[in-house]
Amino acid sequence: MTTSPPRDPPRTASLPDRLPLLRRRGMMLRATRAFFEARGYLEVETPYLVPSPGEEVHLRPFRTRLEQPDGQTGDIWLHTSPEFAMKRIVADLGLPVFQLARVWRNGEAGDTHSPEFTMLEWYRPGADLASLMDETERLLQRLLPPAIERHGGVIRIDQPFERLRMADAFDRHAGADLLGTAGDAAALARQAGLELRPGEDWEDLFFRLLLERIEPQIGQTRPTFLTHWPAAQAALARRDPADPRVALRFELYAGGLELANAFDELTDPVEQAARFAVDRERRVALRGPDPDAAWPLDESLIAALPRLPDCAGIALGFDRLAMLATGAERIEDVLWLTHRPTKAGCPPAEKL
């Protein structure tokens, strides 16, 4: 796939206008499967309805009711990622796996967000962050043109991707010592030349600086892997044995798009359960007794972690990758049907 993407797709959601972009998306799906199958990956399918949709504090899952044949009912959720289920498969089989999964995240909409989208996830036993970055780079070079024009600039896909540590990014673009100020919001704000907002803690300021100072500067001439996140943002990643202040995690950016999030996977069930407990407390603090934010801990994942081999895994937004490949400015341009709400709250019928 080396042809240049179409320029300036029409700003309309009609299906005939989107068809050339959707054909390109279909080619990318076929090439993705061929890429992983050639590398010995097993394609898997995991349930979309799950008892525990994930523990990321700020994601809002969709809740529904499950009715059993015997009349019993209970809450169940559409997953926000297939991560937990895929790790259980790797723990049981020890094989590299991939999945092109539909995922759901409530309250998300915009040019680069949709409440329902496609996530490409893969996990490889024996991989670390460096080898996973190598593999991700090869995948994008397989799926994307050598050079992409976007927002008046050119992104070179056929050149080595940038690998930038988070601390170096903050030093370069925010003028701040990220790790040296960890937990001290006032010190981080002072170094960055900002005033703290009311109630803003260190993590809030970290993400504000990431959004305002870092992300606009990276991935503009070539994709950038932003690596070695502060330990407070470890999520499901291992801490770096060489520097426990950071987690072995990266995100991938290109042309103003956040494309992927990856971990050198944590296999310690005690530490992971402790992190989940903190996340659950934070979610309660943010949302209170909200039934849409209350679900049981995924004990099956915790039980599987001791069997999980050393591995690295990544979640990549496939629709955003299709946006890069086609030149689309809006995610709905690369979706077959869209979720644009009306004043009544229901998606309108598309004009064919």
C-alpha positions as CSV (number, residue, x, y, z in Angstrom):
1,M,0.0,0.0,0.0
2,T,2.1,2.9,-1.2
3,T,-0.4,5.1,-3.1
4,S,-0.9,8.6,-1.8
5,P,-4.1,9.2,0.1
6,P,-7.0,11.2,-1.4
7,R,-6.8,14.9,-0.7
8,D,-9.5,16.7,1.2
9,P,-12.3,14.1,1.5
10,P,-15.7,15.9,1.3
11,R,-17.1,17.0,4.6
12,T,-20.2,14.9,4.2
13,A,-21.2,11.6,5.9
14,S,-23.0,10.2,2.8
15,L,-22.0,6.6,2.2
16,P,-21.3,7.0,-1.6
17,D,-18.8,9.9,-0.8
18,R,-17.1,7.7,1.8
19,L,-16.9,4.6,-0.3
20,P,-13.3,5.2,-1.7
21,L,-12.1,5.7,1.9
22,L,-14.0,2.6,3.1
23,R,-12.5,0.5,0.3
24,R,-9.1,1.6,1.5
25,R,-10.0,0.7,5.0
26,G,-11.0,-2.8,3.8
27,M,-7.6,-3.2,2.2
28,M,-5.9,-2.3,5.4
29,L,-8.0,-4.8,7.4
30,R,-6.9,-7.6,5.0
31,A,-3.3,-6.5,5.1
32,T,-3.3,-6.3,8.9
33,R,-4.5,-9.9,9.2
34,A,-1.8,-11.0,6.6
35,F,0.8,-9.2,8.6
36,F,0.1,-10.9,11.9
37,E,-0.6,-14.4,10.4
38,A,2.8,-14.2,8.7
39,R,4.4,-13.6,12.1
40,G,2.7,-16.6,13.7
41,Y,0.0,-14.8,15.6
42,L,-3.4,-16.4,16.3
43,E,-6.5,-14.3,15.7
44,V,-8.9,-14.5,18.6
45,E,-12.4,-13.2,19.4
46,T,-13.3,-12.3,23.0
47,P,-16.7,-11.4,24.4
48,Y,-18.0,-7.9,24.0
49,L,-20.4,-8.2,26.9
50,V,-18.3,-8.5,30.1
51,P,-18.9,-8.3,33.9
52,S,-16.0,-5.9,34.3
53,P,-15.3,-3.5,31.5
54,G,-11.9,-2.3,32.7
55,E,-10.4,-0.1,35.4
56,E,-9.3,3.0,33.6
57,V,-10.6,5.8,35.8
58,H,-11.8,8.3,33.2
59,L,-13.4,5.9,30.7
60,R,-17.2,5.5,30.8
61,P,-18.5,2.2,29.7
62,F,-22.0,1.3,28.5
63,R,-24.1,-0.6,31.0
64,T,-27.0,-2.9,30.1
65,R,-29.0,-5.7,31.8
66,L,-28.4,-9.4,31.2
67,E,-31.5,-11.6,31.5
68,Q,-31.0,-15.3,32.2
69,P,-33.5,-18.0,31.0
70,D,-34.4,-18.7,34.6
71,G,-35.4,-15.1,35.1
72,Q,-32.4,-13.8,37.0
73,T,-31.0,-10.5,35.8
74,G,-27.8,-8.5,36.5
75,D,-25.7,-5.7,35.2
76,I,-23.3,-6.3,32.4
77,W,-21.1,-3.9,30.3
78,L,-19.8,-3.5,26.8
79,H,-16.1,-3.7,27.1
80,T,-13.8,-0.6,26.6
81,S,-11.0,-2.9,25.5
82,P,-10.4,-6.6,25.0
83,E,-7.2,-6.4,27.0
84,F,-8.3,-8.4,30.1
85,A,-9.7,-11.3,28.1
86,M,-6.8,-11.4,25.7
87,K,-4.3,-11.6,28.6
88,R,-6.2,-14.6,30.0
89,I,-5.8,-16.3,26.6
90,V,-2.1,-15.6,26.5
91,A,-1.8,-16.9,30.1
92,D,-3.5,-20.2,29.2
93,L,-1.9,-20.7,25.8
94,G,1.4,-18.9,25.8
95,L,0.8,-17.9,22.2
96,P,1.0,-14.5,20.4
97,V,-2.5,-13.3,19.7
98,F,-4.2,-10.4,17.9
99,Q,-7.8,-9.2,17.6
100,L,-9.7,-6.6,15.6
101,A,-12.4,-5.8,18.2
102,R,-15.3,-3.5,18.4
103,V,-15.1,-1.5,21.6
104,W,-17.4,1.1,23.3
105,R,-16.7,4.2,25.3
106,N,-19.6,6.4,26.4
107,G,-19.5,10.1,26.3
108,E,-16.9,10.2,23.5
109,A,-17.6,12.1,20.2
110,G,-15.8,14.4,17.9
111,D,-13.5,14.5,14.8
112,T,-11.2,11.8,16.3
113,H,-13.6,10.0,18.7
114,S,-16.6,7.8,18.3
115,P,-18.6,6.0,21.1
116,E,-18.1,2.7,19.1
117,F,-14.9,2.0,17.2
118,T,-12.4,-0.7,16.1
119,M,-9.4,-1.5,18.3
120,L,-6.5,-3.6,17.0
121,E,-4.8,-5.3,20.0
122,W,-2.0,-7.7,20.0
123,Y,0.2,-9.5,22.7
124,R,3.4,-11.3,22.1
125,P,5.2,-13.5,24.7
126,G,8.9,-12.7,25.0
127,A,8.5,-9.2,23.6
128,D,9.6,-6.1,25.4
129,L,8.9,-2.4,24.6
130,A,11.8,-2.1,22.1
131,S,10.8,-5.1,20.1
132,L,7.1,-4.1,20.2
133,M,8.0,-0.7,18.9
134,D,10.0,-2.4,16.1
135,E,7.0,-4.5,15.2
136,T,4.5,-1.6,15.4
137,E,6.8,0.5,13.1
138,R,6.8,-2.3,10.5
139,L,3.1,-2.6,10.7
140,L,2.5,1.1,10.0
141,Q,5.0,1.0,7.2
142,R,3.1,-1.9,5.7
143,L,-0.3,-0.2,6.0
144,L,0.5,3.5,5.3
145,P,2.0,5.4,2.3
146,P,5.7,6.3,2.6
147,A,4.8,10.0,3.1
148,I,1.5,11.5,4.4
149,E,0.4,15.1,3.9
150,R,-1.5,16.3,6.9
151,H,-2.3,19.8,8.2
152,G,0.1,21.4,5.9
153,G,3.1,19.2,6.8
154,V,4.5,15.9,5.6
155,I,4.9,12.8,7.9
156,R,7.6,10.4,6.8
157,I,6.5,6.8,7.5
158,D,9.4,5.3,5.6
159,Q,12.0,6.7,8.0
160,P,12.8,5.4,11.5
161,F,10.1,6.6,14.0
162,E,11.2,8.8,16.9
163,R,11.6,7.2,20.3
164,L,11.3,9.9,23.0
165,R,11.2,9.4,26.7
166,M,8.5,11.3,28.5
167,A,11.0,13.1,30.8
168,D,12.9,14.3,27.8
169,A,9.7,15.5,26.1
170,F,8.8,17.6,29.2
171,D,12.3,19.0,29.4
172,R,12.3,19.9,25.7
173,H,8.8,21.2,25.3
174,A,7.7,22.3,28.8
175,G,11.0,23.2,30.4
176,A,10.2,21.1,33.4
177,D,11.8,18.3,35.3
178,L,9.0,15.8,35.2
179,L,10.4,13.1,37.4
180,G,12.1,15.5,39.8
181,T,8.7,17.2,40.5
182,A,6.7,14.0,40.7
183,G,3.8,14.5,43.2
184,D,4.6,18.2,43.6
185,A,2.1,20.1,41.5
186,A,3.3,23.5,42.6
187,A,6.9,22.8,41.5
188,L,5.8,21.4,38.2
189,A,3.7,24.4,37.5
190,R,6.5,26.8,38.5
191,Q,9.0,25.2,36.2
192,A,6.5,25.1,33.3
193,G,5.6,28.8,33.9
194,L,1.9,28.1,34.7
195,E,-0.6,28.9,37.4
196,L,-2.3,26.0,39.0
197,R,-6.0,25.8,38.5
198,P,-8.3,25.4,41.5
199,G,-8.2,21.8,42.7
200,E,-5.6,20.8,40.1
201,D,-3.2,18.1,41.4
202,W,0.1,16.9,39.9
203,E,-1.6,14.3,37.7
204,D,-4.1,16.8,36.4
205,L,-1.3,19.2,35.5
206,F,0.8,16.4,34.0
207,F,-2.0,15.7,31.5
208,R,-2.7,19.4,30.9
209,L,1.0,19.9,29.9
210,L,0.9,16.7,27.9
211,L,-2.1,17.9,25.9
212,E,-1.0,21.5,25.5
213,R,2.8,21.4,25.3
214,I,3.9,17.9,24.3
215,E,1.3,16.3,21.9
216,P,1.2,19.3,19.5
217,Q,5.0,19.1,19.1
218,I,5.5,15.4,18.4
219,G,4.7,13.1,15.5
220,Q,4.6,16.0,13.0
221,T,7.4,15.0,10.7
222,R,7.6,11.3,11.6
223,P,5.6,9.1,14.1
224,T,6.8,9.4,17.7
225,F,6.8,6.7,20.4
226,L,6.5,8.6,23.7
227,T,8.0,6.1,26.2
228,H,8.8,5.6,29.9
229,W,5.8,7.2,31.5
230,P,5.8,8.3,35.2
231,A,5.1,5.4,37.5
232,A,1.8,7.0,38.6
233,Q,0.6,6.3,35.1
234,A,1.8,2.7,35.0
235,A,-1.8,1.3,34.6
236,L,-1.1,-2.4,33.7
237,A,2.6,-1.9,32.9
238,R,5.7,-3.0,34.8
239,R,7.9,-0.5,36.4
240,D,11.4,-0.1,34.9
241,P,13.8,-2.2,37.0
242,A,16.5,0.3,36.1
243,D,14.4,3.3,37.3
244,P,11.3,2.6,39.3
245,R,10.2,6.2,38.9
246,V,9.0,5.2,35.4
247,A,6.7,2.6,33.9
248,L,7.5,0.5,30.8
249,R,4.8,2.1,28.7
250,F,4.6,4.0,25.4
251,E,2.0,5.8,23.3
252,L,2.3,6.4,19.6
253,Y,1.5,9.7,17.9
254,A,1.4,10.8,14.3
255,G,0.0,13.9,12.7
256,G,-1.8,15.1,15.8
257,L,-3.4,11.7,16.4
258,E,-2.8,9.5,19.4
259,L,-2.7,6.1,17.7
260,A,-1.7,3.5,20.3
261,N,-1.0,2.7,23.9
262,A,1.4,-0.2,24.9
263,F,2.7,-1.9,28.0
264,D,5.5,-4.2,29.0
265,E,2.8,-6.2,30.9
266,L,2.7,-6.5,34.6
267,T,2.4,-10.1,35.8
268,D,2.4,-9.5,39.6
269,P,-1.2,-10.1,40.8
270,V,-0.7,-8.4,44.2
271,E,0.6,-5.2,42.7
272,Q,-2.0,-5.2,40.0
273,A,-4.9,-5.7,42.5
274,A,-3.5,-2.9,44.6
275,R,-3.4,-0.5,41.6
276,F,-7.0,-1.5,40.7
277,A,-8.0,-0.7,44.3
278,V,-6.6,2.8,43.9
279,D,-8.2,3.3,40.6
280,R,-11.6,2.2,42.0
281,E,-11.3,4.6,44.9
282,R,-10.5,7.5,42.4
283,R,-13.5,6.6,40.3
284,V,-15.8,6.7,43.3
285,A,-14.3,10.1,44.3
286,L,-14.9,11.4,40.8
287,R,-18.4,9.9,40.1
288,G,-19.8,9.1,43.5
289,P,-22.4,6.3,43.8
290,D,-23.0,6.1,40.0
291,P,-24.4,2.7,39.0
292,D,-22.7,3.1,35.6
293,A,-19.3,3.3,37.4
294,A,-19.7,0.3,39.7
295,W,-18.8,-3.2,38.7
296,P,-17.0,-6.1,40.3
297,L,-13.2,-6.5,40.1
298,D,-12.1,-8.8,37.3
299,E,-10.9,-11.6,39.6
300,S,-10.3,-13.9,36.5
301,L,-7.6,-11.5,35.3
302,I,-5.9,-11.3,38.7
303,A,-6.0,-15.1,38.9
304,A,-4.4,-15.4,35.4
305,L,-1.5,-13.0,35.9
306,P,0.8,-15.5,37.6
307,R,0.6,-17.7,34.5
308,L,1.1,-14.8,32.1
309,P,4.5,-15.1,30.4
310,D,6.7,-12.0,30.1
311,C,5.2,-10.2,27.2
312,A,4.3,-6.8,25.7
313,G,0.9,-5.8,24.4
314,I,-0.6,-2.8,22.5
315,A,-3.9,-1.3,21.7
316,L,-4.1,0.7,18.4
317,G,-7.1,2.7,17.2
318,F,-7.7,1.2,13.8
319,D,-10.1,4.0,12.7
320,R,-7.5,6.6,13.4
321,L,-4.9,4.7,11.4
322,A,-7.4,4.6,8.5
323,M,-7.8,8.4,8.8
324,L,-4.0,8.7,8.3
325,A,-4.0,6.4,5.3
326,T,-6.9,8.1,3.6
327,G,-6.4,11.7,4.5
328,A,-9.7,11.8,6.3
329,E,-10.1,14.7,8.8
330,R,-13.0,13.1,10.8
331,I,-13.3,9.6,12.1
332,E,-16.9,9.2,10.7
333,D,-15.4,9.5,7.2
334,V,-13.8,6.0,7.6
335,L,-16.9,4.4,9.4
336,W,-19.6,2.6,7.4
337,L,-22.4,4.2,9.5
338,T,-22.1,6.8,12.2
339,H,-23.5,7.9,15.5
340,R,-24.2,11.5,14.9
341,P,-26.9,12.5,17.4
342,T,-30.0,14.6,16.6
343,K,-31.7,17.0,19.0
344,A,-34.0,14.1,20.0
345,G,-30.9,12.0,20.9
346,C,-31.1,9.4,18.2
347,P,-28.8,8.9,15.2
348,P,-30.5,10.1,12.0
349,A,-30.9,7.8,9.0
350,E,-28.0,8.4,6.5
351,K,-28.8,9.8,3.1
352,L,-27.7,7.2,0.6
